[in-house]
């Protein structure tokens, strides 16, 4: 079995910060690779329409093209309805039975873990790696309802040391809308794709 980081999200768009923390997680977890998983519909971001899945998949493909340790999957964007990690793991394990997946979680996701589909079973089923709080202070998050004390200890013990990159997809979309440069925030090929496809422009 080879270990692979499973890094899900909207990636709208993917940026340099995503790639830096994914690389760090790969190294910290002694993983063979990183699988980026763009969501079709994130259950926690249903209030904001996301850019078409094909565009987000294309941007990720451009961002990781030169790195054989990174891959991108269409498992979630090809699925109808919200993207549940439990269902994604089912699909990946059937397609790649020789892979063991480590679920990469952001610190800001911890507080709402109890709202995830089959959260307790999911977190017992898979190893996790947790990105540290962005300001580096550690902080404390109360154990979410629906997550047992045993599983919560497992999650908090899985925080890994990674660079703290203060870049967000929200800020990038805002800069594009305002006509500002996104150079150095996204890979060059992604920036060209955004401009060529006129993504994130004001309506």
C-alpha positions in Angstrom: 0.0 0.0 0.0 1.3 3.5 -0.9 0.2 6.5 1.1 -1.3 9.4 -0.7 -2.6 12.8 0.6 -6.2 13.4 -0.3 -6.7 17.1 -0.6 -10.2 18.2 -1.3 -11.8 21.6 -1.8 -13.4 24.0 -4.2 -10.0 25.2 -5.6 -11.8 28.2 -7.1 -9.1 28.9 -8.2 -6.1 26.8 -7.0 -3.3 29.0 -5.8 0.3 28.8 -4.7 -0.7 28.4 -1.1 -2.6 25.2 -1.9 0.5 23.7 -3.6 2.9 24.7 -0.9 0.9 23.2 2.0 0.2 20.1 -0.1 3.9 19.5 -0.7 4.6 20.0 3.0 1.9 17.5 3.9 3.3 15.0 1.5 6.7 15.3 3.1 5.4 15.3 6.7 3.3 12.2 6.1 5.9 10.3 4.1 3.3 10.0 1.3 4.1 9.0 -2.3 1.9 11.6 -3.8 -1.0 14.1 -3.5 -4.4 13.7 -5.0 -6.3 17.0 -5.4 -10.1 16.6 -5.4 -12.1 19.5 -6.7 -15.6 19.4 -5.3 -18.7 19.6 -7.6 -20.8 21.1 -4.8 -19.3 21.6 -1.4 -21.9 20.9 1.3 -20.4 23.8 3.3 -20.3 26.3 0.4 -23.7 25.8 -1.2 -24.6 29.5 -0.7 -22.0 30.6 -3.2 -22.2 29.4 -6.8 -18.8 27.8 -7.8 -17.0 28.1 -11.1 -17.8 25.2 -13.4 -16.0 22.0 -12.4 -14.3 21.6 -15.7 -12.6 25.0 -15.4 -11.4 24.2 -11.8 -10.2 20.8 -13.0 -8.3 22.4 -15.9 -6.7 25.0 -13.6 -5.5 22.3 -11.2 -4.2 20.3 -14.2 -2.2 23.3 -15.3 -0.9 24.0 -11.8 0.5 20.5 -11.3 1.5 19.6 -14.8 5.3 19.6 -14.1 5.1 17.6 -10.8 4.5 13.8 -11.2 3.9 13.5 -7.5 0.6 15.5 -7.9 -2.6 14.3 -9.6 -6.1 15.6 -9.9 -9.4 13.5 -9.9 -12.8 14.1 -11.4 -14.5 11.7 -9.0 -16.4 14.5 -7.2 -17.1 16.9 -10.1 -18.6 14.1 -12.1 -20.9 13.2 -9.3 -24.4 14.7 -9.0 -25.3 16.5 -5.8 -23.0 17.5 -2.9 -19.5 16.1 -2.5 -19.3 13.9 0.6 -15.9 12.6 1.5 -17.3 9.3 2.6 -18.6 8.6 -0.9 -15.3 9.8 -2.4 -13.3 7.4 -0.3 -15.5 4.6 -1.4 -14.9 5.4 -5.0 -11.2 5.9 -4.6 -10.6 2.7 -2.7 -12.5 0.7 -5.3 -10.5 2.3 -8.2 -7.1 2.2 -6.4 -7.1 -0.6 -3.9 -3.3 -0.4 -3.6 -3.5 3.2 -2.2 -3.9 4.3 1.4 -5.3 7.8 1.7 -4.5 10.5 4.3 -7.2 13.1 4.5 -5.8 16.6 4.6 -7.9 19.0 6.7 -7.6 22.7 7.2 -7.8 24.1 10.7 -10.9 26.1 9.8 -12.7 22.9 9.0 -12.3 21.4 12.5 -15.1 23.3 14.1 -17.7 22.0 11.7 -16.5 18.3 11.5 -19.6 17.3 13.4 -21.8 18.4 10.4 -19.9 16.2 7.9 -21.7 13.2 6.5 -20.9 10.1 8.7 -18.2 12.2 10.5 -17.4 9.7 13.3 -17.1 6.7 11.0 -15.1 8.7 8.4 -12.6 9.9 10.9 -12.2 6.4 12.4 -11.8 5.0 8.9 -9.0 7.2 7.5 -5.8 8.8 8.8 -5.8 12.5 8.8 -3.3 15.4 8.7 -4.4 18.8 9.9 -3.0 22.1 8.7 -2.2 24.4 11.6 -4.1 27.5 12.4 -3.2 30.3 10.0 -1.9 32.7 12.6 0.4 30.1 14.1 -1.1 30.5 17.6 -2.6 27.0 17.8 -5.8 28.1 19.5 -8.5 25.8 20.9 -11.6 24.5 19.3 -14.3 22.8 21.4 -15.0 19.2 20.4 -17.8 19.4 17.8 -21.1 17.6 18.5 -21.2 14.2 16.8 -17.4 13.6 17.2 -16.4 11.4 20.1 -13.6 12.3 22.5 -11.5 9.5 21.1 -11.8 10.6 17.5 -11.3 14.3 18.5 -8.0 13.4 20.2 -6.9 11.6 17.0 -7.7 14.7 15.0 -5.9 17.2 17.3 -2.9 14.9 17.4 -2.6 15.0 13.6 -1.7 18.7 13.3 1.4 19.0 11.1 4.0 21.7 10.8 3.6 23.5 7.4 4.4 27.0 6.1 1.6 29.5 6.7 0.7 31.1 3.4 -1.8 34.0 3.7 -3.5 33.6 0.3 -7.1 32.8 -0.3 -9.1 32.0 -3.4 -11.7 34.6 -2.3 -9.0 37.3 -2.4 -7.8 36.2 -5.8 -11.4 36.3 -7.2 -11.8 39.8 -5.7 -8.5 41.0 -7.3 -9.6 39.7 -10.7 -12.9 41.5 -10.4 -11.2 44.7 -9.5 -8.7 44.4 -12.4 -5.7 43.9 -10.1 -2.7 41.6 -10.7 -2.7 38.0 -9.4 0.9 37.4 -10.5 2.8 35.3 -7.9 -0.5 34.3 -6.2 -1.3 31.6 -8.8 0.9 29.6 -11.1 1.5 31.5 -14.4 -0.4 29.0 -16.4 -3.4 29.3 -14.1 -3.3 33.1 -14.3 -3.2 32.9 -18.1 -6.2 30.5 -18.1 -8.2 32.9 -15.8 -7.5 35.8 -18.1 -8.1 33.9 -21.3 -11.4 32.4 -20.1 -12.4 35.7 -18.4 -13.2 34.0 -15.1 -14.1 35.9 -12.0 -14.9 39.1 -13.9 -17.7 41.4 -12.6 -21.1 40.4 -14.0 
